[in-house]
Every structure is written in C-alpha cells, then in structure tokens.
C-alpha cells in the first residue's frame, strides 16, 4: 500500500503515511482496511471512503469464500495437504515484504539511522542502528517460531 500511495500515486508524503499507519495501529481492527478507508476519505470524502472500503473488503471476502468452499470440498484429500502446507511460507514472505520497508522508514523518522541487518544464526537477526550523534545501537530480533 505504501508503494502505491506514497511513491507511485503521490497521494501522501512518507511522513503522512507513517502517521496514518501509526494511528491505525492504535485503533482495534484490521489496520490495512482502516488505512485504505482513511486514504479514500482523504482523497474523495465520504464517496471515497465507501468506494475504498468496498474495493478493499469485497475482493478479500470473495477470495476467502472461494478458498473456504474449496477447503470444505477438497480439504480431506491427501494431495491437497501438501498445497495447504506450502501456503504458509508464502504468506510469511508477503507480510515481511510489506513490513520491513516501513520499519526502516519509521526508525529514520525517529532520528535513528539503519546501518546493517545480518543473520545471527538460527536464533534471529542482529540489527545495527546509529543514533543522531553517531553512537551505535545494536538490537537483536529473535527468529519467529
């Protein structure tokens, strides 16, 4: 969403996007839906809110219904179990691709500079930052279990 709204269409600045993202994290509910609806309202008022909400929610509803039907119909077949098992890593990669660039931008906005990120064995990642005075800060991000 950030790529589309900030870089491609230039509807929001990076700071405005991060502010909206932070605000939606404070509100209970699905953050991406809230963010899309707020951007729609900001662009076109109440009609934009309704169109953004419907455009964001309805495709997901239809896709989930199709997957639910297929799971009920074919989920007990052994051939399908492998496919369902392979979906998990794909979902993890999609979430990480969406999250990591925003995390680095938020750190920059806080005055921290991203220096390096490296694997620290199977235990997780070592993230190196730098504060505004140039002092190094090292963080450890445990591996997901």
LINKA-V355775 format. One record per helix or strand of 2 or more residues. SS is the DSSP state (@ for helix, = for strand). FROM is the first residue (numbers start at 0). TO is the last residue. Records with the same first field share a line. If there is no record, write none. Layout:
SS->FROM-TO + FROM-TO
This chain:
@->1-7 + 13-25 + 30-73 + 77-108 + 120-122
=->112-118 + 123-129 + 135-141
